[in-house]
């Protein structure tokens, strides 16, 4: 890969060309540049192999209390000017937005510091290295069929506005996943870090192969309530959805989030602390939001007590609090907690499993969806490694199960938190991260089974 | 763009590619959201770029760039070839493409009123009128109207001599009312959920929706749901409206019949399929009433085009005929695995920056006979569910749980009381085997799903589904809480 073609100086110069666009009361320019390579494999061979160079420029214009955004993916002056003109034309045709509190002012919100979660080797990883990583994963799968990705890339974000906001930050990320299908069962392994040298390719393949091998002869587990050990990938999925339905201020203001009625109340076990923290050593993120407001750590659930939410300028004003720096770029969705961290406990993996008399071990979840937002009720399936736990030991494999479970209720019955943290990239986005250990949950409801 | 793409092809072939295609995409879109009297979002987006896909020694490589200066053609092509050479180091079975004549054509999707010529004032005014009418009670906390417009021009050139220039215009809108009472939250949408409904066409689509005329009922239903009884649990006769049948077809027929899924190429992310190639012609997918096609020629469909992103001509093929699995959605790479000597043209990529994948075009459940009332009339005791709200299915597309915004009990052939949080579960072939009625052409319409997700890196695709209300026997229903 060639790395990024847009650095801080170039982004700043581009933004500066339109920050004082005539007819506007304010202009904000957000620039997102990326260069990424994804090597995808299946049936134990590389099937798709891509490298792409992307750019996105968002021009938000204010005029007479009206707002509009125009975007382009070109950095040439003529295209930026066209975007500014389009945004102004649209804003003039729009309605006054009384809830808009103005573009960020560094004199009020402070100046954001970059985090710089950057690794040069990751930014410049060539396709040959990713292919070598795939071969290493495949070599560790004992000849079983394997599928997954090896991905490396760099992202950069710059936010500049006519009030003097000026921030730029970039991060790198490497991801490796492996699904092993040995003909009788499947198993899963994954790893992610900002630095490619942190990733152990063979370990990913080996873990997936071990889980597949252990999955032979799976029987049915009856639907019902179980004590469960959720491995970190499963925990990360639950945290992602908890963030989606509950941690944003707009959902609180609209009454859709549990925080609307339960802030200050106990919503999880006392051992559970969840924060949005882009500066956590395992998080991958930037030091500001898409308004240029410094991104602060926000305690969302603190020792089991609901705190939060994350805010942007608009919702912070509505709630009469200081903005936490979580503007998502979408006024429709509102602020978003994109770097969720569940803090570690003190239990080893063996400790977590060893305390279960009769329960289940879940590797990861699949196709999770929201059933009810205020109660954080989700449904989804297990996959790629679900096992019975009997008398403190992993026992026979079981066929996949559908769960129907409130995340908060599950967190309320947490009886153990692992001491090993794992980092995860979002499934369908390049921004943000989730950091989680494995956990033991006293009660988790499975509503039905399937045939595999 | 053509010069850029020609230069990229030349560079790719010179660098050793046995096959190359270059595809540029120029798109303009507009997204509008009005909440109450406030414009929540007004965004116009422009994007252009190109991607080069190559085969070198039977291995795929792909590179894409937003830099459309002619000089970038060679570097992007070179990058694609370099990536392909890396692919070859972990390749067991070289890719072979089934033939397709190199088409040279231009095509645009039809429309009556260019949505980009309609003023922002008119669009905002239309949505604001509808959102005002949604607020029938103080319980309505969110009254939102949305509108989305897309125009996309794709130019495709290949080293085989194909040269195709296509433009599609997609337009859609919708309204939603969210009512809140303590911790009870209910949402009702029109004409569909998750930003309404989209079709291929122009602003005439939005005008025909007549959002304001449906707003009051939508708001009233959202409020009524707050205190409606929960959907009863049990095994019963289920009638689904066309919108929910769209979701049912999408998740339990469209995805499992994508041949790349069947062949394990999506295993790590979206999963595989419970059907295999040996099942062609023999597997009973549903009752004899169930006929499902993959049809890229359906008028107004979001999956309608003249040629796919491999330059294959748009086609209509049977996936399920008289309840039997008879076809898959294929590509030039995969068609031979299913015994076909030609792709049935389902490869599409999101934007210029992505590698094309097999994507649903318009996967349609063909109409049967009669009206929705006819379907209800034959139900002594059942449930009628409308408008999709949630969806979840296992990684082989068998065990599913789907939820709707609203439902009504059916008693002695007539709709009875409203119930809330309805959901139903099933196992795909068992569910479709229980289909004993599908409404007729008068109830059939083409729905648009703008957010189908697949692939790594993830791609979102617009797909269509022609459906009518349908009835299913012996389905497990209940409440989502």
Interface residues (C-beta under 8 A of the other chain):
Chain A: X2 X5 X36 X37 X38 X39 X40 X41 X42 X43 X44 X45 X46 X47 X48 X49 X50 X51 X52 X53 X54 X55 X66 X67 X68 X69 X70 X71 X72 X73 X74 X79 X82 X83 X86 X87 X89 X90 X91 X93 X94 X95 X97 X98 X99 X126 X127 X128 X130 X131 X132 X134 X135 X138 X145 X147 X148 X149 X151 X177 X178 X179 X181 X254 X255 X256 X258 X261 X330 X331 X332 X366 X367 X368 X369 X370 X371 X372 X373 X374 X375 X377 X379 X380 X381 X383 X400 X402 X404 X427 X428 X429 X430 X447 X448 X449 X450 X451 X452
Chain B: X33 X34 X35 X37 X38 X39 X40 X41 X42 X43 X44 X45 X46 X47 X48 X49 X51 X59 X60 X61 X62 X63 X64 X65 X66 X67 X68 X79 X80 X82 X83 X84 X85 X86 X87 X89 X90 X91 X92 X93 X119 X120 X121 X124 X128 X141 X142 X144 X178 X180 X182 X183 X184 X185 X263 X264 X265 X266 X267 X268 X269 X271 X274 X353 X354 X355 X390 X391 X392 X393 X394 X395 X396 X398 X399 X401 X403 X421 X423 X425 X427 X453 X456 X457 X458 X480 X481
